[in-house]
Amino acid sequence: MPVIVSDAKASETKDSEQAQASDKVSALVEVLRKHSYVEIRQRMYDSPPGSPWWKACRAELDLRNGQQFGEAALAMSRTSDKMRASLQHFEQLADTLQQSTKDVADLLRGTQEAGRRLEIAVYVTIGITLVQFFNLIFEIFRKHR
């Protein structure tokens, strides 16, 4: 029975040491909040791995990196939304340009057809003018005879 009691005491002692170490790391993290990223990183490299300072520095750097990652993800999301809106706007502009180009092409076809009709009308007018001119010459020579 004494072995179980000593194991229980050892376990309690270990748990209390871990709690104290955790409290110490938490307090050190609070102290590190006021320091720059470079200072924290340097202190981490200066401390032996696994020490309370090393753990606190690691926790603070992980926290800051997580915050930066979150801010970057938010900025990327906003940029993505802006790009999506711009893409939709460009698609609308492309549709408008396509419709305008189609309308101009239709106008050009109509102008080409009107030009052909005008060409025919000019030929008819020249023909009528020539017929009347020959008729006038014919009448003039007829009266002189």
CNS distance restraints for C-alpha pairs under 8 A (distance, minus, plus):
assign (resid   1 and name CA) (resid   5 and name CA) 6.75 0.50 0.50
assign (resid   2 and name CA) (resid   6 and name CA) 6.26 0.50 0.50
assign (resid   3 and name CA) (resid   7 and name CA) 6.17 0.50 0.50
assign (resid   4 and name CA) (resid   8 and name CA) 6.11 0.50 0.50
assign (resid   5 and name CA) (resid   9 and name CA) 6.21 0.50 0.50
assign (resid   6 and name CA) (resid  10 and name CA) 6.04 0.50 0.50
assign (resid   7 and name CA) (resid  11 and name CA) 6.03 0.50 0.50
assign (resid   8 and name CA) (resid  12 and name CA) 6.14 0.50 0.50
assign (resid   9 and name CA) (resid  13 and name CA) 6.01 0.50 0.50
assign (resid  10 and name CA) (resid  14 and name CA) 6.01 0.50 0.50
assign (resid  11 and name CA) (resid  15 and name CA) 6.10 0.50 0.50
assign (resid  12 and name CA) (resid  16 and name CA) 6.12 0.50 0.50
assign (resid  13 and name CA) (resid  17 and name CA) 6.12 0.50 0.50
assign (resid  14 and name CA) (resid  18 and name CA) 6.16 0.50 0.50
assign (resid  15 and name CA) (resid  19 and name CA) 6.15 0.50 0.50
assign (resid  16 and name CA) (resid  20 and name CA) 6.11 0.50 0.50
assign (resid  17 and name CA) (resid  21 and name CA) 6.04 0.50 0.50
assign (resid  18 and name CA) (resid  22 and name CA) 5.97 0.50 0.50
assign (resid  19 and name CA) (resid  23 and name CA) 6.09 0.50 0.50
assign (resid  20 and name CA) (resid  24 and name CA) 6.05 0.50 0.50
assign (resid  21 and name CA) (resid  25 and name CA) 6.11 0.50 0.50
assign (resid  21 and name CA) (resid  52 and name CA) 6.96 0.50 0.50
assign (resid  22 and name CA) (resid  26 and name CA) 6.13 0.50 0.50
assign (resid  23 and name CA) (resid  27 and name CA) 6.18 0.50 0.50
assign (resid  24 and name CA) (resid  28 and name CA) 6.15 0.50 0.50
assign (resid  24 and name CA) (resid  52 and name CA) 6.97 0.50 0.50
assign (resid  25 and name CA) (resid  29 and name CA) 6.08 0.50 0.50
assign (resid  25 and name CA) (resid  52 and name CA) 5.47 0.50 0.50
assign (resid  25 and name CA) (resid  53 and name CA) 7.03 0.50 0.50
assign (resid  25 and name CA) (resid  55 and name CA) 6.64 0.50 0.50
assign (resid  25 and name CA) (resid  56 and name CA) 5.11 0.50 0.50
assign (resid  26 and name CA) (resid  30 and name CA) 6.42 0.50 0.50
assign (resid  26 and name CA) (resid  56 and name CA) 6.98 0.50 0.50
assign (resid  27 and name CA) (resid  31 and name CA) 6.48 0.50 0.50
assign (resid  28 and name CA) (resid  32 and name CA) 6.19 0.50 0.50
assign (resid  28 and name CA) (resid  52 and name CA) 7.83 0.50 0.50
assign (resid  28 and name CA) (resid  53 and name CA) 6.89 0.50 0.50
assign (resid  28 and name CA) (resid  56 and name CA) 5.79 0.50 0.50
assign (resid  29 and name CA) (resid  33 and name CA) 6.34 0.50 0.50
assign (resid  29 and name CA) (resid  56 and name CA) 5.04 0.50 0.50
assign (resid  29 and name CA) (resid  57 and name CA) 6.88 0.50 0.50
assign (resid  29 and name CA) (resid  59 and name CA) 7.16 0.50 0.50
assign (resid  29 and name CA) (resid  60 and name CA) 6.02 0.50 0.50
assign (resid  30 and name CA) (resid  34 and name CA) 7.87 0.50 0.50
assign (resid  31 and name CA) (resid  35 and name CA) 7.84 0.50 0.50
assign (resid  32 and name CA) (resid  40 and name CA) 6.87 0.50 0.50
assign (resid  32 and name CA) (resid  56 and name CA) 7.82 0.50 0.50
assign (resid  32 and name CA) (resid  57 and name CA) 7.25 0.50 0.50
assign (resid  32 and name CA) (resid  60 and name CA) 7.10 0.50 0.50
assign (resid  33 and name CA) (resid  60 and name CA) 7.28 0.50 0.50
assign (resid  35 and name CA) (resid  39 and name CA) 6.26 0.50 0.50
assign (resid  35 and name CA) (resid  40 and name CA) 6.53 0.50 0.50
assign (resid  36 and name CA) (resid  40 and name CA) 6.28 0.50 0.50
assign (resid  37 and name CA) (resid  41 and name CA) 6.15 0.50 0.50
assign (resid  37 and name CA) (resid  61 and name CA) 7.20 0.50 0.50
assign (resid  38 and name CA) (resid  42 and name CA) 6.10 0.50 0.50
assign (resid  39 and name CA) (resid  43 and name CA) 6.15 0.50 0.50
assign (resid  40 and name CA) (resid  44 and name CA) 6.13 0.50 0.50
assign (resid  40 and name CA) (resid  57 and name CA) 5.79 0.50 0.50
assign (resid  40 and name CA) (resid  60 and name CA) 7.96 0.50 0.50
assign (resid  40 and name CA) (resid  61 and name CA) 7.38 0.50 0.50
assign (resid  41 and name CA) (resid  45 and name CA) 6.32 0.50 0.50
assign (resid  41 and name CA) (resid  57 and name CA) 6.87 0.50 0.50
assign (resid  41 and name CA) (resid  61 and name CA) 7.44 0.50 0.50
assign (resid  42 and name CA) (resid  46 and name CA) 6.16 0.50 0.50
assign (resid  43 and name CA) (resid  47 and name CA) 6.16 0.50 0.50
assign (resid  43 and name CA) (resid  53 and name CA) 7.66 0.50 0.50
assign (resid  43 and name CA) (resid  54 and name CA) 7.53 0.50 0.50
assign (resid  43 and name CA) (resid  57 and name CA) 7.18 0.50 0.50
assign (resid  44 and name CA) (resid  48 and name CA) 7.82 0.50 0.50
assign (resid  44 and name CA) (resid  53 and name CA) 6.81 0.50 0.50
assign (resid  44 and name CA) (resid  54 and name CA) 4.87 0.50 0.50
assign (resid  44 and name CA) (resid  57 and name CA) 5.44 0.50 0.50
assign (resid  44 and name CA) (resid  58 and name CA) 6.96 0.50 0.50
assign (resid  45 and name CA) (resid  54 and name CA) 7.66 0.50 0.50
assign (resid  47 and name CA) (resid  51 and name CA) 6.81 0.50 0.50
assign (resid  47 and name CA) (resid  53 and name CA) 6.36 0.50 0.50
assign (resid  47 and name CA) (resid  54 and name CA) 5.48 0.50 0.50
assign (resid  48 and name CA) (resid  54 and name CA) 6.51 0.50 0.50
assign (resid  49 and name CA) (resid  54 and name CA) 5.78 0.50 0.50
assign (resid  49 and name CA) (resid  55 and name CA) 7.66 0.50 0.50
assign (resid  50 and name CA) (resid  54 and name CA) 6.02 0.50 0.50
assign (resid  50 and name CA) (resid  55 and name CA) 6.11 0.50 0.50
assign (resid  51 and name CA) (resid  55 and name CA) 6.14 0.50 0.50
assign (resid  52 and name CA) (resid  56 and name CA) 6.01 0.50 0.50
assign (resid  53 and name CA) (resid  57 and name CA) 5.99 0.50 0.50
assign (resid  54 and name CA) (resid  58 and name CA) 6.00 0.50 0.50
assign (resid  55 and name CA) (resid  59 and name CA) 6.02 0.50 0.50
assign (resid  56 and name CA) (resid  60 and name CA) 6.12 0.50 0.50
assign (resid  57 and name CA) (resid  61 and name CA) 6.02 0.50 0.50
assign (resid  58 and name CA) (resid  62 and name CA) 5.97 0.50 0.50
assign (resid  59 and name CA) (resid  63 and name CA) 6.07 0.50 0.50
assign (resid  60 and name CA) (resid  64 and name CA) 6.12 0.50 0.50
assign (resid  61 and name CA) (resid  65 and name CA) 5.93 0.50 0.50
assign (resid  62 and name CA) (resid  66 and name CA) 5.97 0.50 0.50
assign (resid  63 and name CA) (resid  67 and name CA) 6.20 0.50 0.50
assign (resid  64 and name CA) (resid  68 and name CA) 6.09 0.50 0.50
assign (resid  65 and name CA) (resid  69 and name CA) 5.97 0.50 0.50
assign (resid  66 and name CA) (resid  70 and name CA) 6.09 0.50 0.50
assign (resid  67 and name CA) (resid  71 and name CA) 6.12 0.50 0.50
assign (resid  68 and name CA) (resid  72 and name CA) 5.98 0.50 0.50
assign (resid  69 and name CA) (resid  73 and name CA) 6.03 0.50 0.50
assign (resid  70 and name CA) (resid  74 and name CA) 6.15 0.50 0.50
assign (resid  71 and name CA) (resid  75 and name CA) 6.11 0.50 0.50
assign (resid  72 and name CA) (resid  76 and name CA) 5.98 0.50 0.50
assign (resid  73 and name CA) (resid  77 and name CA) 6.07 0.50 0.50
assign (resid  74 and name CA) (resid  78 and name CA) 6.22 0.50 0.50
assign (resid  75 and name CA) (resid  79 and name CA) 6.07 0.50 0.50
assign (resid  76 and name CA) (resid  80 and name CA) 5.95 0.50 0.50
assign (resid  77 and name CA) (resid  81 and name CA) 6.17 0.50 0.50
assign (resid  78 and name CA) (resid  82 and name CA) 6.22 0.50 0.50
assign (resid  79 and name CA) (resid  83 and name CA) 6.06 0.50 0.50
assign (resid  80 and name CA) (resid  84 and name CA) 6.04 0.50 0.50
assign (resid  81 and name CA) (resid  85 and name CA) 6.19 0.50 0.50
assign (resid  82 and name CA) (resid  86 and name CA) 6.09 0.50 0.50
assign (resid  83 and name CA) (resid  87 and name CA) 6.00 0.50 0.50
assign (resid  84 and name CA) (resid  88 and name CA) 6.25 0.50 0.50
assign (resid  85 and name CA) (resid  89 and name CA) 6.19 0.50 0.50
assign (resid  86 and name CA) (resid  90 and name CA) 6.09 0.50 0.50
assign (resid  87 and name CA) (resid  91 and name CA) 6.11 0.50 0.50
assign (resid  88 and name CA) (resid  92 and name CA) 6.24 0.50 0.50
assign (resid  89 and name CA) (resid  93 and name CA) 6.20 0.50 0.50
assign (resid  90 and name CA) (resid  94 and name CA) 6.01 0.50 0.50
assign (resid  91 and name CA) (resid  95 and name CA) 6.16 0.50 0.50
assign (resid  92 and name CA) (resid  96 and name CA) 6.14 0.50 0.50
assign (resid  93 and name CA) (resid  97 and name CA) 6.01 0.50 0.50
assign (resid  94 and name CA) (resid  98 and name CA) 6.03 0.50 0.50
assign (resid  95 and name CA) (resid  99 and name CA) 6.17 0.50 0.50
assign (resid  96 and name CA) (resid 100 and name CA) 6.08 0.50 0.50
assign (resid  97 and name CA) (resid 101 and name CA) 6.00 0.50 0.50
assign (resid  98 and name CA) (resid 102 and name CA) 6.16 0.50 0.50
assign (resid  99 and name CA) (resid 103 and name CA) 6.16 0.50 0.50
assign (resid 100 and name CA) (resid 104 and name CA) 6.15 0.50 0.50
assign (resid 101 and name CA) (resid 105 and name CA) 6.11 0.50 0.50
assign (resid 102 and name CA) (resid 106 and name CA) 6.19 0.50 0.50
assign (resid 103 and name CA) (resid 107 and name CA) 6.20 0.50 0.50
assign (resid 104 and name CA) (resid 108 and name CA) 6.12 0.50 0.50
assign (resid 105 and name CA) (resid 109 and name CA) 6.22 0.50 0.50
assign (resid 106 and name CA) (resid 110 and name CA) 6.20 0.50 0.50
assign (resid 107 and name CA) (resid 111 and name CA) 6.03 0.50 0.50
assign (resid 108 and name CA) (resid 112 and name CA) 6.02 0.50 0.50
assign (resid 109 and name CA) (resid 113 and name CA) 6.24 0.50 0.50
assign (resid 110 and name CA) (resid 114 and name CA) 6.13 0.50 0.50
assign (resid 111 and name CA) (resid 115 and name CA) 5.99 0.50 0.50
assign (resid 112 and name CA) (resid 116 and name CA) 6.32 0.50 0.50
assign (resid 113 and name CA) (resid 117 and name CA) 6.35 0.50 0.50
assign (resid 114 and name CA) (resid 118 and name CA) 6.10 0.50 0.50
assign (resid 115 and name CA) (resid 119 and name CA) 6.09 0.50 0.50
assign (resid 116 and name CA) (resid 120 and name CA) 6.29 0.50 0.50
assign (resid 117 and name CA) (resid 121 and name CA) 6.17 0.50 0.50
assign (resid 118 and name CA) (resid 122 and name CA) 6.11 0.50 0.50
assign (resid 119 and name CA) (resid 123 and name CA) 6.29 0.50 0.50
assign (resid 120 and name CA) (resid 124 and name CA) 6.16 0.50 0.50
assign (resid 121 and name CA) (resid 125 and name CA) 6.06 0.50 0.50
assign (resid 122 and name CA) (resid 126 and name CA) 6.09 0.50 0.50
assign (resid 123 and name CA) (resid 127 and name CA) 6.05 0.50 0.50
assign (resid 124 and name CA) (resid 128 and name CA) 6.11 0.50 0.50
assign (resid 125 and name CA) (resid 129 and name CA) 6.01 0.50 0.50
assign (resid 126 and name CA) (resid 130 and name CA) 6.10 0.50 0.50
assign (resid 127 and name CA) (resid 131 and name CA) 6.20 0.50 0.50
assign (resid 128 and name CA) (resid 132 and name CA) 6.14 0.50 0.50
assign (resid 129 and name CA) (resid 133 and name CA) 5.99 0.50 0.50
assign (resid 130 and name CA) (resid 134 and name CA) 6.10 0.50 0.50
assign (resid 131 and name CA) (resid 135 and name CA) 6.05 0.50 0.50
assign (resid 132 and name CA) (resid 136 and name CA) 6.03 0.50 0.50
assign (resid 133 and name CA) (resid 137 and name CA) 6.25 0.50 0.50
assign (resid 134 and name CA) (resid 138 and name CA) 5.97 0.50 0.50
assign (resid 135 and name CA) (resid 139 and name CA) 6.15 0.50 0.50
assign (resid 136 and name CA) (resid 140 and name CA) 6.17 0.50 0.50
assign (resid 137 and name CA) (resid 141 and name CA) 6.22 0.50 0.50
assign (resid 138 and name CA) (resid 142 and name CA) 6.09 0.50 0.50
assign (resid 139 and name CA) (resid 143 and name CA) 6.27 0.50 0.50
assign (resid 140 and name CA) (resid 144 and name CA) 6.47 0.50 0.50
assign (resid 141 and name CA) (resid 145 and name CA) 6.47 0.50 0.50
